[in-house]
Amino acid sequence: MIILIEILSFSVRPFSLSLRIFANMLAGHILAHIISFYGVALLTNGFFVVSFFIFLLLVILTFMEFFVSIVQPLIFLALSSIYLEESLSCCVN
């Protein structure tokens, strides 16, 4: 029974890791979409100063998303190699 649980654990880890990376990147895109939607709504209603600050916020958010797009694959690679090493050492012992 423990062997089946371990096999399931090792097979689910890459899926959960991929899902976590997908959720991190999707959250940034959704946040940018929501902020830009309200920025355009404020711009069309004549709030030019507020929409300028929203534009600056979107520029900062874009740089943060760029940083996340660099860091997330590195985390994925590191955790994948740790999981692979852990699963191979389990089979050798």
C-alpha distance (Angstrom), angle and dihedral (degrees) to the residues before:
residue distance angle dihedral
M1 . . .
I2 3.81 . .
I3 3.81 90.1 .
L4 3.80 90.6 57.2
I5 3.79 91.5 48.5
E6 3.82 91.2 50.0
I7 3.80 92.1 48.5
L8 3.79 89.8 50.3
S9 3.80 90.7 47.2
F10 3.81 93.0 51.8
S11 3.79 93.1 45.9
V12 3.83 95.2 48.6
R13 3.81 96.2 49.1
P14 3.83 97.7 77.2
F15 3.80 90.4 47.1
S16 3.80 92.8 51.1
L17 3.79 90.4 46.3
S18 3.80 91.3 51.8
L19 3.78 91.2 46.8
R20 3.80 91.3 51.8
I21 3.79 92.6 51.3
F22 3.79 90.8 47.1
A23 3.82 91.1 51.2
N24 3.82 92.6 49.1
M25 3.77 93.2 51.6
L26 3.80 94.7 41.2
A27 3.81 92.0 51.6
G28 3.80 91.3 58.1
H29 3.79 92.2 49.2
I30 3.79 92.6 48.5
L31 3.81 90.9 48.7
A32 3.80 91.1 50.8
H33 3.80 90.7 48.6
I34 3.80 93.2 50.7
I35 3.80 93.6 46.5
S36 3.82 92.3 47.5
F37 3.81 90.9 48.5
Y38 3.80 91.1 55.7
G39 3.80 91.0 42.6
V40 3.79 91.2 56.2
A41 3.81 90.9 45.0
L42 3.81 90.8 52.5
L43 3.80 91.5 45.2
T44 3.80 92.9 53.6
N45 3.82 90.4 49.5
G46 3.79 92.7 54.3
F47 3.80 102.3 -101.6
F48 3.80 95.0 133.0
V49 3.82 98.3 159.8
V50 3.80 93.9 50.7
S51 3.79 92.0 46.0
F52 3.82 89.4 51.6
F53 3.81 89.5 56.6
I54 3.78 89.5 47.0
F55 3.80 88.3 52.6
L56 3.82 89.5 53.0
L57 3.79 89.2 48.5
L58 3.81 89.5 52.6
V59 3.81 91.1 50.8
I60 3.81 90.3 52.3
L61 3.80 90.2 46.1
T62 3.81 90.3 51.0
F63 3.80 90.8 54.8
M64 3.78 89.8 48.3
E65 3.81 90.1 50.7
F66 3.80 89.3 50.4
F67 3.80 89.4 52.6
V68 3.81 90.7 48.0
S69 3.81 90.5 50.3
I70 3.81 88.4 56.6
V71 3.80 98.0 43.0
Q72 3.82 99.4 42.6
P73 3.84 96.3 62.6
L74 3.80 89.4 48.9
I75 3.79 90.4 52.9
F76 3.80 90.2 46.0
L77 3.79 91.1 51.2
A78 3.80 93.7 47.1
L79 3.80 94.9 47.5
S80 3.80 92.7 43.2
S81 3.78 91.6 53.3
I82 3.82 90.7 47.0
Y83 3.81 90.8 50.4
L84 3.81 91.6 46.6
E85 3.80 92.4 48.9
E86 3.80 90.0 47.8
S87 3.79 93.2 50.4
L88 3.81 93.4 46.7
S89 3.78 93.1 48.3
C90 3.78 88.7 50.7
C91 3.80 91.1 56.6
V92 3.81 94.3 46.5
N93 3.80 95.1 53.6
